[in-house]
Amino acid sequence: MSTLSFASASTANYEMNDLLDLVVEENASDLHLQVGQPPTLRISGSMVPIDGPNLTPEDAEQLMLSITPDMFQQQAKTEGGADFGFAFMEKARFRVSVLKSKGNYGLVLRQIPNHMFSLRDIGLPDKIKELLYTPRGLVLVTGPTGSGKSTTLASMVNYINEHRDGHLITIEDPIEYYHEHKRCMVTQREIGVDVTNFSEAIRRALRQDPDVILVGEMRDLETIEAAISAAETGHLVFATLHTNGAAKTIDRIVDAFPANMKDMIRTQLASSLVAVISQVLCKKIGGGRIAGYELMVSTSSIESLIRDNKTFRINSDIQTGAALGMITMDTHLLSLYNRELITADEAAEKAQDPAAMREKLLSIGARLKEL
């Protein structure tokens, strides 16, 4: 494993500002601070430790105290963890997760770039722009933790802010990207600071004359119900889920409800769902990372499949929906491989059907590691 040289590493104590400067300089996505290890950066998907002494319990606690507001220090002490966002001067913002492990403090800091990426910068198809002019409905951005969902949502919100007028409300835990008022008036609310929880924030948002509502995460039944209701009542709602693929996303939403409500929620989803964007982050050849996408756009056929509980057929509708801008994850990953942006192994690893992907790759002469 390679290591990073670090000017301050020879001293007894690490300074948080020096570590954050290094994160920005190296364009790292994350900084991990754990007792018994030197500070470690995630760069282009790989973990790279600093060439310096291991962190002691005292080091970790001092680093935590140097950036954690009092209310979150108390929360970490009593609940074993806390999440918040903070700005590192004008250089970057960070989403911070404080945790306790074996009785010691640890931190994981995710870098949030100061500048907004355009939709093209992050590789989203032009079809997405059409969706952002939709007056009402639900747009879901899904994928595993660390797949870039927040960046995708921020880019879409920024596009709306620059090209439409209206009132845009974001509900986040914590606030990540800061949005200035441009053509839209932007209200950003943070869970635990401005409002108690997601479902309460959505219900209150409906009385605040919104045009667009961003829900940071649909993490429980009440939030899912409130988000779908907001989409049904004439608002464009963006939300995230930790799911892979459109069909699994719909199943996950329906499964959150008790049996006597499943048919009703399928009907509501069928009429309100606009699109599902699923994504994964892949290691890019030559360094950096690039997103692989699946895009499902709702059609009358897909609406029927949702209502009739036949979500297993949605994938074939996506495969035949290229004219509408739809694409499956595995088709997009294969395209990234053919354009020499990712390796064959990376495409196979991130595919929704790894066995089928390996067969396709082998059939076009790709070299793959033995399983």
Order of alpha helices (4+ residues) and beta strands (2+ residues): alpha-beta-beta-beta-alpha-alpha-beta-beta-beta-alpha-beta-alpha-beta-beta-alpha-beta-alpha-beta-alpha-alpha-beta-beta-alpha-alpha-alpha-alpha-alpha
